[in-house]
Amino acid sequence: MPNGLEIERKFLIEKPSEELLLSLGAKKKVIVQTYLSAEQGVSARVRKTECEGKIIFTHTVKRKISGIVRSEDEKEITLDEYTRLLSFSAPDCAPVEKVRYAYSNSGFIYEFDLFPFWQDRAFLEVELSAPDASFPIPDFVQVISDVSEDKNYTNHALARWLKSIL
């Protein structure tokens, strides 16, 4: 996503079949994201993303504005910058590994995040142009709960949870 605003709805869903997602033309990305120490109200992370044999490193800083709206500053970085920033990893967080499947339908991009520690559930994220924008949930998706504003279902919360069980 370019720098600016992120308006995103997020759902806890029943884990879809990876084969189904691929058959629909979803693009697969393997992601490892590490949260960095940051001031209160700021979420900072680095991410290593592998897609189609290419590896990309990014640094992202987010600040909540209201509800599902956040400011987002994201930029691609070099391997050296990524390695240097890892030294600022948040001590209460473990790296989060996930496989993301991006599926385009009805003018929206649906991002399915599948995690190795969940066998029966996953996240579905949809970026919107406005907080009140409507969008269809794909027919094959079984929504458990809308967690768009639930702090317990952020990737940052998962990183803290993972650290607590390791």
mmCIF file of the C-alpha atoms, coordinates in Angstrom:
data_MODEL
# 
_entry.id   MODEL 
# 
loop_
_atom_site.group_PDB 
_atom_site.id 
_atom_site.type_symbol 
_atom_site.label_atom_id 
_atom_site.label_alt_id 
_atom_site.label_comp_id 
_atom_site.label_asym_id 
_atom_site.label_entity_id 
_atom_site.label_seq_id 
_atom_site.pdbx_PDB_ins_code 
_atom_site.Cartn_x 
_atom_site.Cartn_y 
_atom_site.Cartn_z 
_atom_site.occupancy 
_atom_site.B_iso_or_equiv 
_atom_site.pdbx_formal_charge 
_atom_site.auth_seq_id 
_atom_site.auth_comp_id 
_atom_site.auth_asym_id 
_atom_site.auth_atom_id 
_atom_site.pdbx_PDB_model_num 
ATOM 1   C CA . MET A 1 1   ? 0.000   0.000   0.000  1.00 0.00 ? 1   MET A CA 1 
ATOM 2   C CA . PRO A 1 2   ? 1.277   3.476   -0.752 1.00 0.00 ? 2   PRO A CA 1 
ATOM 3   C CA . ASN A 1 3   ? 1.892   5.934   2.050  1.00 0.00 ? 3   ASN A CA 1 
ATOM 4   C CA . GLY A 1 4   ? -1.230  7.549   3.398  1.00 0.00 ? 4   GLY A CA 1 
ATOM 5   C CA . LEU A 1 5   ? -4.334  6.104   4.936  1.00 0.00 ? 5   LEU A CA 1 
ATOM 6   C CA . GLU A 1 6   ? -5.238  2.495   5.535  1.00 0.00 ? 6   GLU A CA 1 
ATOM 7   C CA . ILE A 1 7   ? -8.952  1.809   5.858  1.00 0.00 ? 7   ILE A CA 1 
ATOM 8   C CA . GLU A 1 8   ? -9.368  -1.875  6.496  1.00 0.00 ? 8   GLU A CA 1 
ATOM 9   C CA . ARG A 1 9   ? -12.009 -4.311  7.688  1.00 0.00 ? 9   ARG A CA 1 
ATOM 10  C CA . LYS A 1 10  ? -10.751 -7.533  9.252  1.00 0.00 ? 10  LYS A CA 1 
ATOM 11  C CA . PHE A 1 11  ? -12.567 -10.782 9.923  1.00 0.00 ? 11  PHE A CA 1 
ATOM 12  C CA . LEU A 1 12  ? -11.776 -13.946 11.813 1.00 0.00 ? 12  LEU A CA 1 
ATOM 13  C CA . ILE A 1 13  ? -12.888 -16.696 9.427  1.00 0.00 ? 13  ILE A CA 1 
ATOM 14  C CA . GLU A 1 14  ? -12.918 -20.448 9.114  1.00 0.00 ? 14  GLU A CA 1 
ATOM 15  C CA . LYS A 1 15  ? -9.651  -21.402 7.427  1.00 0.00 ? 15  LYS A CA 1 
ATOM 16  C CA . PRO A 1 16  ? -10.219 -21.744 3.674  1.00 0.00 ? 16  PRO A CA 1 
ATOM 17  C CA . SER A 1 17  ? -8.521  -24.379 1.576  1.00 0.00 ? 17  SER A CA 1 
ATOM 18  C CA . GLU A 1 18  ? -5.225  -23.196 0.132  1.00 0.00 ? 18  GLU A CA 1 
ATOM 19  C CA . GLU A 1 19  ? -6.035  -25.223 -2.986 1.00 0.00 ? 19  GLU A CA 1 
ATOM 20  C CA . LEU A 1 20  ? -9.320  -23.328 -3.388 1.00 0.00 ? 20  LEU A CA 1 
ATOM 21  C CA . LEU A 1 21  ? -7.597  -19.959 -3.016 1.00 0.00 ? 21  LEU A CA 1 
ATOM 22  C CA . LEU A 1 22  ? -4.969  -20.888 -5.603 1.00 0.00 ? 22  LEU A CA 1 
ATOM 23  C CA . SER A 1 23  ? -7.639  -22.229 -7.978 1.00 0.00 ? 23  SER A CA 1 
ATOM 24  C CA . LEU A 1 24  ? -9.337  -18.814 -7.804 1.00 0.00 ? 24  LEU A CA 1 
ATOM 25  C CA . GLY A 1 25  ? -6.097  -17.180 -8.946 1.00 0.00 ? 25  GLY A CA 1 
ATOM 26  C CA . ALA A 1 26  ? -4.990  -15.895 -5.556 1.00 0.00 ? 26  ALA A CA 1 
ATOM 27  C CA . LYS A 1 27  ? -1.388  -14.744 -5.374 1.00 0.00 ? 27  LYS A CA 1 
ATOM 28  C CA . LYS A 1 28  ? 0.622   -16.465 -2.615 1.00 0.00 ? 28  LYS A CA 1 
ATOM 29  C CA . LYS A 1 29  ? 3.102   -14.593 -0.410 1.00 0.00 ? 29  LYS A CA 1 
ATOM 30  C CA . VAL A 1 30  ? 5.128   -16.030 2.467  1.00 0.00 ? 30  VAL A CA 1 
ATOM 31  C CA . ILE A 1 31  ? 5.588   -13.337 5.111  1.00 0.00 ? 31  ILE A CA 1 
ATOM 32  C CA . VAL A 1 32  ? 7.647   -12.981 8.274  1.00 0.00 ? 32  VAL A CA 1 
ATOM 33  C CA . GLN A 1 33  ? 6.943   -9.766  10.161 1.00 0.00 ? 33  GLN A CA 1 
ATOM 34  C CA . THR A 1 34  ? 8.770   -8.541  13.198 1.00 0.00 ? 34  THR A CA 1 
ATOM 35  C CA . TYR A 1 35  ? 7.461   -5.757  15.402 1.00 0.00 ? 35  TYR A CA 1 
ATOM 36  C CA . LEU A 1 36  ? 9.865   -3.065  16.522 1.00 0.00 ? 36  LEU A CA 1 
ATOM 37  C CA . SER A 1 37  ? 9.993   -1.068  19.733 1.00 0.00 ? 37  SER A CA 1 
ATOM 38  C CA . ALA A 1 38  ? 7.940   2.087   19.231 1.00 0.00 ? 38  ALA A CA 1 
ATOM 39  C CA . GLU A 1 39  ? 6.270   4.868   21.171 1.00 0.00 ? 39  GLU A CA 1 
ATOM 40  C CA . GLN A 1 40  ? 2.779   4.397   22.616 1.00 0.00 ? 40  GLN A CA 1 
ATOM 41  C CA . GLY A 1 41  ? 0.094   4.481   19.912 1.00 0.00 ? 41  GLY A CA 1 
ATOM 42  C CA . VAL A 1 42  ? 2.528   3.598   17.125 1.00 0.00 ? 42  VAL A CA 1 
ATOM 43  C CA . SER A 1 43  ? 2.993   0.214   15.493 1.00 0.00 ? 43  SER A CA 1 
ATOM 44  C CA . ALA A 1 44  ? 6.304   -0.266  13.695 1.00 0.00 ? 44  ALA A CA 1 
ATOM 45  C CA . ARG A 1 45  ? 7.400   -3.420  11.908 1.00 0.00 ? 45  ARG A CA 1 
ATOM 46  C CA . VAL A 1 46  ? 9.717   -4.862  9.330  1.00 0.00 ? 46  VAL A CA 1 
ATOM 47  C CA . ARG A 1 47  ? 8.550   -7.508  6.939  1.00 0.00 ? 47  ARG A CA 1 
ATOM 48  C CA . LYS A 1 48  ? 10.257  -10.056 4.733  1.00 0.00 ? 48  LYS A CA 1 
ATOM 49  C CA . THR A 1 49  ? 7.950   -11.134 1.904  1.00 0.00 ? 49  THR A CA 1 
ATOM 50  C CA . GLU A 1 50  ? 8.685   -13.895 -0.572 1.00 0.00 ? 50  GLU A CA 1 
ATOM 51  C CA . CYS A 1 51  ? 6.531   -14.063 -3.668 1.00 0.00 ? 51  CYS A CA 1 
ATOM 52  C CA . GLU A 1 52  ? 7.232   -15.945 -6.883 1.00 0.00 ? 52  GLU A CA 1 
ATOM 53  C CA . GLY A 1 53  ? 10.896  -16.394 -5.963 1.00 0.00 ? 53  GLY A CA 1 
ATOM 54  C CA . LYS A 1 54  ? 11.485  -12.720 -5.193 1.00 0.00 ? 54  LYS A CA 1 
ATOM 55  C CA . ILE A 1 55  ? 12.175  -11.399 -1.672 1.00 0.00 ? 55  ILE A CA 1 
ATOM 56  C CA . ILE A 1 56  ? 11.131  -7.897  -0.661 1.00 0.00 ? 56  ILE A CA 1 
ATOM 57  C CA . PHE A 1 57  ? 11.860  -6.152  2.649  1.00 0.00 ? 57  PHE A CA 1 
ATOM 58  C CA . THR A 1 58  ? 9.616   -3.381  3.960  1.00 0.00 ? 58  THR A CA 1 
ATOM 59  C CA . HIS A 1 59  ? 9.459   -1.070  6.972  1.00 0.00 ? 59  HIS A CA 1 
ATOM 60  C CA . THR A 1 60  ? 6.001   0.091   8.070  1.00 0.00 ? 60  THR A CA 1 
ATOM 61  C CA . VAL A 1 61  ? 4.825   2.558   10.697 1.00 0.00 ? 61  VAL A CA 1 
ATOM 62  C CA . LYS A 1 62  ? 1.106   2.818   11.532 1.00 0.00 ? 62  LYS A CA 1 
ATOM 63  C CA . ARG A 1 63  ? -0.845  5.147   13.816 1.00 0.00 ? 63  ARG A CA 1 
ATOM 64  C CA . LYS A 1 64  ? -4.525  4.724   14.627 1.00 0.00 ? 64  LYS A CA 1 
ATOM 65  C CA . ILE A 1 65  ? -6.640  7.694   13.615 1.00 0.00 ? 65  ILE A CA 1 
ATOM 66  C CA . SER A 1 66  ? -10.115 6.360   14.445 1.00 0.00 ? 66  SER A CA 1 
ATOM 67  C CA . GLY A 1 67  ? -12.091 3.136   14.187 1.00 0.00 ? 67  GLY A CA 1 
ATOM 68  C CA . ILE A 1 68  ? -10.706 1.235   11.199 1.00 0.00 ? 68  ILE A CA 1 
ATOM 69  C CA . VAL A 1 69  ? -8.664  4.179   9.857  1.00 0.00 ? 69  VAL A CA 1 
ATOM 70  C CA . ARG A 1 70  ? -4.894  4.360   10.336 1.00 0.00 ? 70  ARG A CA 1 
ATOM 71  C CA . SER A 1 71  ? -2.111  6.435   8.890  1.00 0.00 ? 71  SER A CA 1 
ATOM 72  C CA . GLU A 1 72  ? 0.428   4.194   7.205  1.00 0.00 ? 72  GLU A CA 1 
ATOM 73  C CA . ASP A 1 73  ? 3.961   4.933   6.108  1.00 0.00 ? 73  ASP A CA 1 
ATOM 74  C CA . GLU A 1 74  ? 5.450   1.959   4.286  1.00 0.00 ? 74  GLU A CA 1 
ATOM 75  C CA . LYS A 1 75  ? 8.633   1.781   2.263  1.00 0.00 ? 75  LYS A CA 1 
ATOM 76  C CA . GLU A 1 76  ? 10.766  -0.876  0.667  1.00 0.00 ? 76  GLU A CA 1 
ATOM 77  C CA . ILE A 1 77  ? 14.155  -1.275  2.344  1.00 0.00 ? 77  ILE A CA 1 
ATOM 78  C CA . THR A 1 78  ? 17.364  -3.151  1.637  1.00 0.00 ? 78  THR A CA 1 
ATOM 79  C CA . LEU A 1 79  ? 18.456  -6.393  3.287  1.00 0.00 ? 79  LEU A CA 1 
ATOM 80  C CA . ASP A 1 80  ? 21.066  -4.404  5.256  1.00 0.00 ? 80  ASP A CA 1 
ATOM 81  C CA . GLU A 1 81  ? 18.421  -1.958  6.535  1.00 0.00 ? 81  GLU A CA 1 
ATOM 82  C CA . TYR A 1 82  ? 16.133  -4.881  7.417  1.00 0.00 ? 82  TYR A CA 1 
ATOM 83  C CA . THR A 1 83  ? 18.919  -6.609  9.361  1.00 0.00 ? 83  THR A CA 1 
ATOM 84  C CA . ARG A 1 84  ? 19.797  -3.379  11.174 1.00 0.00 ? 84  ARG A CA 1 
ATOM 85  C CA . LEU A 1 85  ? 16.158  -2.704  12.118 1.00 0.00 ? 85  LEU A CA 1 
ATOM 86  C CA . LEU A 1 86  ? 15.774  -6.254  13.478 1.00 0.00 ? 86  LEU A CA 1 
ATOM 87  C CA . SER A 1 87  ? 18.103  -5.183  16.282 1.00 0.00 ? 87  SER A CA 1 
ATOM 88  C CA . PHE A 1 88  ? 15.216  -2.944  17.470 1.00 0.00 ? 88  PHE A CA 1 
ATOM 89  C CA . SER A 1 89  ? 12.749  -5.847  17.746 1.00 0.00 ? 89  SER A CA 1 
ATOM 90  C CA . ALA A 1 90  ? 10.130  -5.384  20.454 1.00 0.00 ? 90  ALA A CA 1 
ATOM 91  C CA . PRO A 1 91  ? 11.230  -7.631  23.342 1.00 0.00 ? 91  PRO A CA 1 
ATOM 92  C CA . ASP A 1 92  ? 7.648   -8.706  24.122 1.00 0.00 ? 92  ASP A CA 1 
ATOM 93  C CA . CYS A 1 93  ? 6.953   -9.896  20.559 1.00 0.00 ? 93  CYS A CA 1 
ATOM 94  C CA . ALA A 1 94  ? 7.923   -12.934 18.501 1.00 0.00 ? 94  ALA A CA 1 
ATOM 95  C CA . PRO A 1 95  ? 8.123   -12.776 14.703 1.00 0.00 ? 95  PRO A CA 1 
ATOM 96  C CA . VAL A 1 96  ? 4.821   -13.644 13.040 1.00 0.00 ? 96  VAL A CA 1 
ATOM 97  C CA . GLU A 1 97  ? 4.971   -16.067 10.127 1.00 0.00 ? 97  GLU A CA 1 
ATOM 98  C CA . LYS A 1 98  ? 2.025   -16.299 7.777  1.00 0.00 ? 98  LYS A CA 1 
ATOM 99  C CA . VAL A 1 99  ? 1.033   -17.166 4.256  1.00 0.00 ? 99  VAL A CA 1 
ATOM 100 C CA . ARG A 1 100 ? -1.044  -14.502 2.540  1.00 0.00 ? 100 ARG A CA 1 
ATOM 101 C CA . TYR A 1 101 ? -3.285  -15.194 -0.406 1.00 0.00 ? 101 TYR A CA 1 
ATOM 102 C CA . ALA A 1 102 ? -4.481  -12.074 -2.260 1.00 0.00 ? 102 ALA A CA 1 
ATOM 103 C CA . TYR A 1 103 ? -7.672  -12.667 -4.233 1.00 0.00 ? 103 TYR A CA 1 
ATOM 104 C CA . SER A 1 104 ? -9.314  -10.036 -6.432 1.00 0.00 ? 104 SER A CA 1 
ATOM 105 C CA . ASN A 1 105 ? -13.093 -10.079 -6.868 1.00 0.00 ? 105 ASN A CA 1 
ATOM 106 C CA . SER A 1 106 ? -15.887 -7.531  -7.373 1.00 0.00 ? 106 SER A CA 1 
ATOM 107 C CA . GLY A 1 107 ? -13.356 -4.675  -7.502 1.00 0.00 ? 107 GLY A CA 1 
ATOM 108 C CA . PHE A 1 108 ? -11.869 -5.530  -4.095 1.00 0.00 ? 108 PHE A CA 1 
ATOM 109 C CA . ILE A 1 109 ? -8.691  -7.291  -3.028 1.00 0.00 ? 109 ILE A CA 1 
ATOM 110 C CA . TYR A 1 110 ? -9.320  -9.874  -0.329 1.00 0.00 ? 110 TYR A CA 1 
ATOM 111 C CA . GLU A 1 111 ? -6.243  -10.862 1.675  1.00 0.00 ? 111 GLU A CA 1 
ATOM 112 C CA . PHE A 1 112 ? -6.393  -14.204 3.466  1.00 0.00 ? 112 PHE A CA 1 
ATOM 113 C CA . ASP A 1 113 ? -3.749  -14.647 6.181  1.00 0.00 ? 113 ASP A CA 1 
ATOM 114 C CA . LEU A 1 114 ? -3.126  -18.270 7.180  1.00 0.00 ? 114 LEU A CA 1 
ATOM 115 C CA . PHE A 1 115 ? -0.951  -18.949 10.218 1.00 0.00 ? 115 PHE A CA 1 
ATOM 116 C CA . PRO A 1 116 ? 0.923   -22.151 11.146 1.00 0.00 ? 116 PRO A CA 1 
ATOM 117 C CA . PHE A 1 117 ? -0.452  -22.034 14.718 1.00 0.00 ? 117 PHE A CA 1 
ATOM 118 C CA . TRP A 1 118 ? -4.129  -22.014 13.637 1.00 0.00 ? 118 TRP A CA 1 
ATOM 119 C CA . GLN A 1 119 ? -5.465  -25.128 11.947 1.00 0.00 ? 119 GLN A CA 1 
ATOM 120 C CA . ASP A 1 120 ? -9.114  -24.074 11.727 1.00 0.00 ? 120 ASP A CA 1 
ATOM 121 C CA . ARG A 1 121 ? -9.172  -20.282 11.365 1.00 0.00 ? 121 ARG A CA 1 
ATOM 122 C CA . ALA A 1 122 ? -7.552  -17.402 9.506  1.00 0.00 ? 122 ALA A CA 1 
ATOM 123 C CA . PHE A 1 123 ? -7.903  -13.670 8.913  1.00 0.00 ? 123 PHE A CA 1 
ATOM 124 C CA . LEU A 1 124 ? -9.580  -11.998 5.976  1.00 0.00 ? 124 LEU A CA 1 
ATOM 125 C CA . GLU A 1 125 ? -8.690  -8.341  5.369  1.00 0.00 ? 125 GLU A CA 1 
ATOM 126 C CA . VAL A 1 126 ? -10.307 -5.985  2.881  1.00 0.00 ? 126 VAL A CA 1 
ATOM 127 C CA . GLU A 1 127 ? -8.951  -2.492  2.218  1.00 0.00 ? 127 GLU A CA 1 
ATOM 128 C CA . LEU A 1 128 ? -11.624 0.102   1.540  1.00 0.00 ? 128 LEU A CA 1 
ATOM 129 C CA . SER A 1 129 ? -11.854 3.609   0.110  1.00 0.00 ? 129 SER A CA 1 
ATOM 130 C CA . ALA A 1 130 ? -14.003 4.852   3.014  1.00 0.00 ? 130 ALA A CA 1 
ATOM 131 C CA . PRO A 1 131 ? -14.864 3.537   6.496  1.00 0.00 ? 131 PRO A CA 1 
ATOM 132 C CA . ASP A 1 132 ? -18.517 3.039   5.552  1.00 0.00 ? 132 ASP A CA 1 
ATOM 133 C CA . ALA A 1 133 ? -17.854 1.455   2.138  1.00 0.00 ? 133 ALA A CA 1 
ATOM 134 C CA . SER A 1 134 ? -19.812 -1.720  1.517  1.00 0.00 ? 134 SER A CA 1 
ATOM 135 C CA . PHE A 1 135 ? -18.332 -4.820  -0.069 1.00 0.00 ? 135 PHE A CA 1 
ATOM 136 C CA . PRO A 1 136 ? -19.402 -8.406  -0.643 1.00 0.00 ? 136 PRO A CA 1 
ATOM 137 C CA . ILE A 1 137 ? -17.915 -11.266 1.355  1.00 0.00 ? 137 ILE A CA 1 
ATOM 138 C CA . PRO A 1 138 ? -17.013 -14.055 -1.102 1.00 0.00 ? 138 PRO A CA 1 
ATOM 139 C CA . ASP A 1 139 ? -19.529 -16.936 -0.997 1.00 0.00 ? 139 ASP A CA 1 
ATOM 140 C CA . PHE A 1 140 ? -16.951 -19.505 0.082  1.00 0.00 ? 140 PHE A CA 1 
ATOM 141 C CA . VAL A 1 141 ? -15.922 -17.507 3.192  1.00 0.00 ? 141 VAL A CA 1 
ATOM 142 C CA . GLN A 1 142 ? -17.356 -18.501 6.576  1.00 0.00 ? 142 GLN A CA 1 
ATOM 143 C CA . VAL A 1 143 ? -17.074 -15.471 8.872  1.00 0.00 ? 143 VAL A CA 1 
ATOM 144 C CA . ILE A 1 144 ? -16.676 -16.225 12.573 1.00 0.00 ? 144 ILE A CA 1 
ATOM 145 C CA . SER A 1 145 ? -16.487 -12.598 13.699 1.00 0.00 ? 145 SER A CA 1 
ATOM 146 C CA . ASP A 1 146 ? -15.766 -9.052  12.538 1.00 0.00 ? 146 ASP A CA 1 
ATOM 147 C CA . VAL A 1 147 ? -12.560 -8.214  14.444 1.00 0.00 ? 147 VAL A CA 1 
ATOM 148 C CA . SER A 1 148 ? -11.823 -4.913  12.685 1.00 0.00 ? 148 SER A CA 1 
ATOM 149 C CA . GLU A 1 149 ? -11.622 -3.016  15.972 1.00 0.00 ? 149 GLU A CA 1 
ATOM 150 C CA . ASP A 1 150 ? -10.717 -5.875  18.330 1.00 0.00 ? 150 ASP A CA 1 
ATOM 151 C CA . LYS A 1 151 ? -7.202  -5.301  19.709 1.00 0.00 ? 151 LYS A CA 1 
ATOM 152 C CA . ASN A 1 152 ? -6.925  -9.030  20.494 1.00 0.00 ? 152 ASN A CA 1 
ATOM 153 C CA . TYR A 1 153 ? -6.880  -9.895  16.794 1.00 0.00 ? 153 TYR A CA 1 
ATOM 154 C CA . THR A 1 154 ? -4.159  -7.623  15.488 1.00 0.00 ? 154 THR A CA 1 
ATOM 155 C CA . ASN A 1 155 ? -0.960  -9.165  14.169 1.00 0.00 ? 155 ASN A CA 1 
ATOM 156 C CA . HIS A 1 156 ? 0.833   -7.222  16.906 1.00 0.00 ? 156 HIS A CA 1 
ATOM 157 C CA . ALA A 1 157 ? -1.325  -8.975  19.538 1.00 0.00 ? 157 ALA A CA 1 
ATOM 158 C CA . LEU A 1 158 ? -0.519  -12.307 17.894 1.00 0.00 ? 158 LEU A CA 1 
ATOM 159 C CA . ALA A 1 159 ? 3.195   -11.461 18.092 1.00 0.00 ? 159 ALA A CA 1 
ATOM 160 C CA . ARG A 1 160 ? 2.865   -10.810 21.843 1.00 0.00 ? 160 ARG A CA 1 
ATOM 161 C CA . TRP A 1 161 ? 0.841   -14.012 22.313 1.00 0.00 ? 161 TRP A CA 1 
ATOM 162 C CA . LEU A 1 162 ? 3.440   -16.057 20.401 1.00 0.00 ? 162 LEU A CA 1 
ATOM 163 C CA . LYS A 1 163 ? 6.209   -14.619 22.598 1.00 0.00 ? 163 LYS A CA 1 
ATOM 164 C CA . SER A 1 164 ? 4.266   -15.614 25.728 1.00 0.00 ? 164 SER A CA 1 
ATOM 165 C CA . ILE A 1 165 ? 3.967   -19.273 24.672 1.00 0.00 ? 165 ILE A CA 1 
ATOM 166 C CA . LEU A 1 166 ? 7.522   -19.731 23.394 1.00 0.00 ? 166 LEU A CA 1 
# 
